[in-house]
Amino acid sequence: MTPDHKLTSRTFSGFIYLLSASGIQVFLKIGVLAVLARLISPKEFGLAGIAIIIVEFSKLFTQMGVGPAIVQRKELEDRHLTTGFTISLCMGLLFAGVLLLGAPVLEVFFRMEGLAPVLRAVSIVFFVDSITLIGQAQMQRNMKFKVIAALDVISYAVGYGAVGISLGYLGMGVWALVIANISQAVLYAALVMIVQPFSKRPRFNYSAFKELIRFGGGHTLARIGNYLAVQGDNLVVGRTLGAASLGIYGRAYQFMVMPSSLFGNTLDKVLFPAMSKVQDDKQKLMKAYLTGTSLIALIAIPISVLFVFLAPEIILVLLGPQWTEVINPFRILACSLLFRMSYKMSDSLARATGAVYRRAWRQLIYAGAVFISSYIGHFWGLNGVAWGVALTLVGNFLMMSQLSIKLIGSTWLDLVKAHTHGILLGITTGVFSYFIVTISRQFNTLYVTLLCTGVGVMVLLFLVIGLFPSFFIRSDHKALVEKLILKRFKKISVQVV
């Protein structure tokens, strides 16, 4: 097997492992959320949500891009690992202390009574994450995707799901969510330390620090912009409309990003280290980028169509009748799913090629646009915020696509062509779904509508892709399936026989 084919095989295998794990985790999240939504009020969800947003934002500064810098480096030495660990540990302890002292100020700013003790409790996550940052980076750099997938599923199912639901049944309200988040972080850290040993001796090398921060600084700036963009609408909603509205809006956004977490984040995890290994070969980068973009379009557009049509059934079945206000924001945000998922390909490419500062200023513009559009939108309630966010997602997609085209020497026409098959499949799915949803709703049963539409769409996709493959599937997708999936099944069949 040639080195190129070996890298492709490892990348695709990693994608399958992580996709499977992400799929399991998405179903777990849906199940856990469905239970917790019946045990915990929207206001309590909003209170825990704002605390997690603050902690996750602060972690961008504590990590300083050290993990991605280790993944991206062509040559990695022990001095980079020990220096990275030292930086991570010191910054984790520093920010834990800052949050402990600054919690009352943040409670006053967000005008949310009870936020301070919640923030003090979750500050422990800074220290927990800081001691395993290097181990996580090494696993990704070494493309141990099967291990990463297993840790993600176990830590969420046991650490968050089991703990959160148990405490929710005991009536602990917001503290069920807080303790669930902490236990998930602790369990994940413990598992990382077991499966990925690394030196935990604090040492500092100034030259290694400069080499890590050169990349990590730009990466951190971009992540700050991206995180503010992703959470800016939540901050605006929490500050202007209150905790209860944030709890409602947060569930709408959470459902919308689940497919993004499933496919977009999975592609990013495997393509970033893979692209980093061939960062000087524009031809290979172009092929990987366009193939990944077309795959996302093929998945995102039909899912977006189904979310728009089935929004009432999805929300009422999973969350219950007390969450009806989630329906319209969810439907609006679903229209932007493709752009939410697709720009992650550009993110992976920019980081792999070291274009972190060009990525950074685009993400900062994106963040500013989210804050402005969310603030303007809040005058029309949650629907106005959702429309503002949807439009800024389109703008960010265009900015990041322009960067990708420059980096790989491609054209806008190539990008449009990459979306063609997904658009055709989306139109086909949309026309069919409209009729089947309209007919199914005559029975006035949520479950019948979901079941009929789900089964009908799966049968439709099987038929149209089987009968007219050239209209809906690109040749590079067929090649991947034939070489890396069918061939494996044949090998397994031969071994069994």
C-alpha positions in Angstrom: 0.0 0.0 0.0 1.4 3.4 -1.0 1.8 6.2 1.6 -0.9 8.2 0.0 -3.4 5.4 -0.1 -2.4 4.5 3.5 -3.2 8.0 4.6 -6.5 8.1 2.7 -7.4 4.7 4.3 -6.6 5.9 7.8 -8.4 9.1 7.3 -11.6 7.4 6.0 -11.4 4.7 8.7 -11.1 7.5 11.3 -14.1 9.2 9.8 -16.2 6.1 10.0 -15.2 5.4 13.6 -15.8 9.0 14.7 -19.0 9.2 12.7 -20.3 6.1 14.3 -19.4 7.4 17.7 -20.9 10.8 17.0 -24.1 9.1 15.7 -24.4 7.2 19.0 -23.7 10.4 20.9 -26.3 12.3 19.0 -29.0 9.7 19.8 -27.8 9.7 23.4 -28.1 13.5 23.5 -31.6 13.4 22.1 -32.6 10.8 24.6 -31.0 12.6 27.5 -32.4 15.9 26.5 -35.9 14.5 26.1 -35.8 13.2 29.7 -34.1 16.3 31.2 -36.6 18.6 29.4 -39.3 17.0 31.4 -37.4 17.3 34.7 -35.8 20.7 34.4 -37.4 24.0 33.6 -36.3 26.3 30.6 -35.0 28.9 33.2 -32.8 26.3 34.8 -31.5 25.2 31.4 -30.8 28.9 30.6 -28.9 29.4 33.9 -26.7 26.3 33.4 -26.3 27.2 29.7 -24.8 30.7 30.3 -22.4 29.3 32.9 -21.1 26.7 30.4 -20.8 29.4 27.7 -18.6 31.5 30.0 -16.4 28.5 30.9 -16.0 27.3 27.3 -15.1 30.9 26.2 -12.5 31.2 29.0 -11.0 27.9 28.0 -9.9 29.4 24.7 -7.5 31.6 26.6 -6.3 28.8 29.0 -5.5 26.5 26.1 -3.9 29.2 23.8 -4.1 26.9 20.8 -1.4 24.6 22.2 -3.3 21.4 21.3 -3.9 22.2 17.6 -0.3 23.6 17.4 1.0 20.1 18.5 -1.3 18.4 15.9 -0.2 20.7 13.1 3.6 20.7 13.6 5.6 18.8 11.1 8.3 18.0 13.6 7.3 17.4 17.2 9.9 17.2 20.1 9.6 16.4 23.8 10.3 20.1 24.6 7.1 21.0 22.8 5.0 18.6 24.9 6.4 19.5 28.3 6.2 23.2 27.6 2.7 22.8 26.3 1.7 20.9 29.4 3.2 23.6 31.6 1.4 26.4 29.8 -1.9 24.6 29.9 -1.6 23.8 33.7 -0.7 27.3 34.7 -3.4 28.9 32.6 -6.0 26.5 33.9 -5.3 27.3 37.5 -5.2 31.0 36.8 -8.6 31.1 35.1 -10.1 28.9 37.7 -9.1 31.5 40.3 -10.3 34.4 38.2 -13.8 32.8 37.8 -14.0 32.0 41.5 -13.4 35.7 42.3 -15.3 37.2 39.4 -18.5 35.1 39.6 -20.6 37.8 41.5 -19.7 40.4 38.9 -20.9 38.1 36.1 -24.1 37.4 37.9 -24.8 41.1 38.1 -23.9 41.7 34.4 -26.2 38.9 33.1 -28.9 39.8 35.7 -29.4 36.1 36.6 -29.9 35.4 40.2 -28.1 32.2 41.3 -25.4 32.3 38.6 -22.4 33.0 40.9 -22.5 29.7 42.8 -23.0 27.8 39.5 -19.9 29.5 38.0 -17.8 28.8 41.1 -18.7 25.1 40.8 -17.9 24.7 37.1 -14.6 26.5 37.5 -13.1 23.1 38.4 -13.4 22.2 34.7 -10.4 24.5 33.9 -8.0 22.4 36.0 -9.5 19.1 34.8 -9.1 20.0 31.1 -5.6 21.5 31.6 -4.0 18.3 32.7 -5.1 16.3 29.7 -4.8 18.8 26.9 -1.5 17.3 25.7 -2.9 13.7 25.8 -5.9 14.8 23.7 -3.6 16.5 21.1 -1.3 13.5 20.8 -4.3 11.1 20.2 -5.5 13.4 17.4 -2.0 13.8 15.9 -1.5 10.1 15.9 -4.9 9.6 14.3 -6.2 7.3 17.1 -9.8 7.9 16.0 -11.2 4.7 17.4 -9.9 5.6 20.9 -11.2 9.2 20.6 -14.6 7.9 19.5 -14.9 5.5 22.4 -13.9 8.1 25.0 -16.4 10.6 23.7 -19.3 8.1 23.9 -18.4 6.7 27.3 -17.8 10.1 29.0 -21.1 11.5 27.7 -23.2 8.4 28.4 -21.9 7.8 31.9 -20.5 11.2 33.0 -23.3 13.4 31.7 -26.3 11.3 30.8 -26.5 8.9 33.7 -25.5 11.5 36.3 -27.7 14.3 34.9 -30.8 12.1 34.6 -30.3 10.6 38.1 -29.9 14.0 39.8 -32.8 15.4 37.7 -35.1 12.7 39.1 -34.0 13.7 42.6 -35.2 17.3 41.9 -31.8 19.0 41.9 -32.8 21.3 39.0 -29.9 23.4 37.6 -27.4 21.5 39.8 -28.2 18.3 38.0 -26.9 19.9 34.8 -23.9 21.5 36.5 -22.7 18.3 38.2 -23.3 16.3 35.0 -21.0 18.7 33.1 -18.3 18.4 35.7 -18.6 14.6 35.9 -18.3 14.3 32.2 -15.1 16.4 32.1 -13.6 14.4 35.0 -14.4 11.0 33.5 -13.0 12.0 30.1 -9.8 13.3 31.7 -9.4 10.1 33.6 -9.8 8.0 30.5 -7.4 10.1 28.5 -4.7 9.7 31.2 -5.2 6.0 31.1 -5.1 5.4 27.3 -2.6 8.1 26.3 0.3 8.4 28.8 2.4 11.6 28.5 5.0 13.4 30.6 3.4 15.4 33.4 6.6 17.1 34.5 6.2 20.9 34.3 9.1 22.2 32.2 9.4 25.4 30.2 11.4 25.9 27.0 11.3 29.4 25.6 12.0 28.4 22.0 9.4 25.7 22.1 6.9 28.3 23.6 7.5 30.7 20.7 7.1 27.9 18.1 3.8 26.7 19.7 2.4 30.2 20.2 3.2 31.3 16.6 0.5 28.9 15.4 -1.5 28.8 18.6 -1.9 32.6 18.9 -3.5 32.8 15.5 -5.6 29.7 16.2 -6.8 31.2 19.5 -7.8 34.5 17.9 -9.8 32.6 15.3 -11.4 30.4 18.0 -12.3 33.5 20.0 -14.0 34.9 17.0 -15.7 31.7 16.1 -16.8 31.0 19.7 -18.2 34.5 20.1 -20.0 34.0 16.8 -21.4 30.6 17.9 -22.5 31.8 21.3 -23.0 35.5 20.7 -26.7 35.0 20.0 -27.1 33.1 23.3 -25.3 35.8 25.2 -27.6 38.5 23.7 -30.7 36.4 24.4 -29.7 35.7 28.0 -28.8 39.4 28.6 -31.8 41.0 26.9 -34.6 38.4 27.0 -33.8 36.5 30.2 -32.9 32.9 31.3 -36.2 31.3 30.3 -35.9 32.7 26.8 -32.3 31.5 26.6 -33.4 28.0 27.7 -36.0 27.9 24.8 -33.6 29.4 22.2 -30.8 27.1 23.4 -32.8 24.0 22.7 -33.7 25.2 19.2 -30.0 25.8 18.5 -28.9 22.6 20.1 -31.2 20.5 17.8 -30.0 22.5 14.8 -26.3 21.9 15.5 -26.6 18.1 16.2 -26.2 17.2 12.5 -23.3 19.6 12.4 -21.7 17.9 15.4 -22.3 14.5 13.8 -20.9 15.2 10.3 -19.1 18.6 10.3 -17.1 18.1 13.5 -16.3 14.5 12.6 -14.9 15.5 9.3 -12.9 18.3 10.9 -11.3 15.9 13.5 -10.1 13.6 10.8 -9.3 16.0 8.0 -7.3 18.5 10.1 -4.5 16.0 11.0 -4.7 14.4 7.5 -4.5 17.7 5.7 -1.6 18.8 8.0 0.4 15.9 6.7 0.0 17.0 3.1 -0.1 20.7 3.7 2.3 21.6 0.9 0.5 19.6 -1.8 -2.3 21.9 -3.2 -3.6 19.2 -5.5 -4.3 16.8 -2.7 -5.7 19.6 -0.5 -8.1 20.6 -3.3 -9.4 17.1 -3.8 -9.9 16.6 0.0 -11.7 20.0 0.3 -14.1 19.6 -2.6 -14.9 16.0 -1.8 -15.6 16.9 1.8 -17.7 19.9 0.9 -19.8 17.9 -1.6 -20.3 15.2 1.0 -21.6 17.7 3.6 -24.0 19.2 1.0 -25.3 15.8 0.2 -26.1 15.2 3.8 -27.0 18.7 5.1 -29.5 19.9 2.5 -31.9 16.9 2.8 -31.7 17.0 6.6 -32.4 20.8 6.5 -35.5 20.2 4.4 -36.8 17.6 6.8 -36.2 19.8 9.8 -38.2 22.6 8.3 -41.2 20.4 7.4 -41.1 18.3 10.6 -40.2 20.9 13.2 -43.5 20.7 15.2 -43.4 16.9 15.4 -39.7 16.8 16.3 -40.0 19.4 19.1 -43.3 18.2 20.6 -42.3 14.5 20.6 -38.8 15.1 22.1 -39.4 17.9 24.5 -43.1 18.0 25.2 -45.9 20.6 24.8 -44.3 23.0 27.3 -41.6 23.7 24.7 -43.8 24.8 21.7 -41.9 28.2 21.6 -38.9 26.3 20.3 -40.5 25.3 17.0 -40.2 28.5 15.0 -36.6 29.4 16.0 -35.6 25.8 15.3 -37.3 25.9 11.8 -35.5 29.2 11.0 -32.1 28.0 12.1 -32.6 24.7 10.2 -32.6 26.8 6.9 -28.9 27.7 7.6 -27.7 24.1 8.4 -25.7 23.7 5.3 -23.7 26.9 6.0 -23.2 25.9 9.6 -21.7 22.6 8.6 -19.9 23.5 5.4 -17.6 26.3 6.7 -16.0 23.7 9.0 -14.2 22.3 5.9 -12.7 25.7 5.3 -11.7 25.9 9.0 -9.8 22.5 8.7 -8.0 23.7 5.6 -7.0 27.0 7.0 -5.6 25.4 10.2 -3.8 22.6 8.3 -2.0 25.1 6.0 -1.1 27.5 8.8 -3.4 30.3 7.6 -4.6 30.9 11.1 -4.4 34.7 11.1 -6.3 35.0 7.8 -8.9 32.7 9.4 -8.8 34.8 12.6 -9.9 38.2 11.2 -12.7 36.5 9.3 -14.0 34.9 12.4 -13.8 38.1 14.3 -15.9 39.8 11.7 -18.3 36.9 11.9 -18.6 37.3 15.6 -19.3 41.0 15.4 -22.0 40.3 12.8 -23.7 37.7 15.1 -23.8 40.2 18.0 -25.2 43.0 15.9 -27.8 40.9 14.1 -28.8 39.1 17.3 -29.3 42.4 19.1 -31.3 43.9 16.2 -33.3 40.7 16.0 -34.2 40.6 19.7 -36.6 43.4 19.2 -38.7 40.9 17.3 -38.2 38.2 19.9 -36.5 34.8 19.4 -37.6 34.5 15.8 -35.8 37.8 15.0 -32.6 36.5 16.6 -32.8 33.2 14.7 -33.2 35.1 11.4 -30.2 37.3 12.2 -28.0 34.3 13.0 -29.1 32.4 9.9 -28.1 35.4 7.7 -24.7 35.7 9.4 -24.0 32.0 8.9 -24.4 32.5 5.1 -22.0 35.5 5.2 -19.4 33.5 7.2 -19.6 30.6 4.8 -18.9 32.9 1.9 -15.9 34.5 3.6 -14.3 31.2 4.6 -15.0 29.7 1.2 -13.2 32.6 -0.4 -10.2 31.9 1.8 -10.2 28.2 0.9 -10.4 29.0 -2.8 -7.2 31.1 -2.4 -5.4 28.5 -0.4 -5.9 25.6 -2.8 -6.1 27.6 -6.1 -9.6 26.5 -6.9 -12.6 28.5 -8.3 -16.1 29.5 -7.2 -17.4 27.3 -10.1 -15.7 24.3 -8.6 -17.4 25.1 -5.3 -20.8 25.4 -6.9 -20.3 22.1 -8.7 -19.5 20.5 -5.4 -22.9 21.4 -4.1 -24.9 20.4 -7.2 -25.6 16.8 -6.2 -26.7 17.9 -2.7 -29.1 20.5 -4.1 -30.7 18.0 -6.5 -31.1 15.5 -3.6 -32.5 18.3 -1.4 -35.1 19.3 -4.0 -36.2 15.7 -4.5 -36.5 15.2 -0.7 -38.4 18.4 -0.3 -41.0 17.8 -2.9 -41.6 14.2 -1.6 -41.6 15.3 2.1 -44.1 18.1 1.5 -46.7 15.7 0.2 -46.2 12.9 2.7 -46.1 15.3 5.7 -49.4 17.0 4.5 -51.1 13.6 4.1 -49.8 12.2 7.4 -51.0 15.2 9.4 -54.5 14.3 8.6 -54.3 11.5 11.2 -53.5 14.1 13.9 -50.8 11.9 15.4 -47.3 13.2 15.8 -45.7 9.8 15.8 -47.5 8.7 12.6 -46.2 11.8 10.8 -42.6 11.2 11.9 -42.7 7.5 11.1 -44.4 7.9 7.7 -42.1 10.7 6.6 -38.9 9.0 7.9 -39.6 5.6 6.3 -40.9 7.3 3.1 -37.8 9.4 2.7 -35.4 6.5 3.4 -37.2 4.4 0.7 -37.1 7.4 -1.7 -33.4 8.0 -1.2 -32.7 4.3 -1.7 -34.6 4.3 -5.0 -33.4 7.5 -6.5 -29.7 6.9 -5.6 -30.0 3.3 -6.8 -31.8 4.1 -10.1 -30.1 7.5 -10.9 -26.7 7.4 -9.1 -25.0 9.9 -11.5 -27.6 12.6 -10.6 -27.1 12.3 -6.8 -23.7 10.8 -6.1 -20.3 12.2 -7.3 -17.7 9.9 -8.8 -15.2 10.5 -5.9 -17.8 9.4 -3.4 -18.4 6.2 -5.4 -14.7 5.6 -5.4 -14.4 6.0 -1.7 -17.3 3.6 -1.1 -16.0 1.0 -3.4 -12.4 1.1 -2.3 -12.8 1.7 1.4 -16.1 0.2 2.4 -17.1 -2.5 -0.1 -13.5 -3.9 -0.2 -13.6 -4.2 3.6 -16.9 -6.1 3.5 -15.4 -8.5 0.9 -12.4 -9.1 3.1 -14.6 -9.8 6.1 -16.8 -12.1 4.1 -13.8 -14.1 2.9 -12.5 -14.4 6.5 -15.9 -15.6 7.7 -16.1 -18.2 4.9 
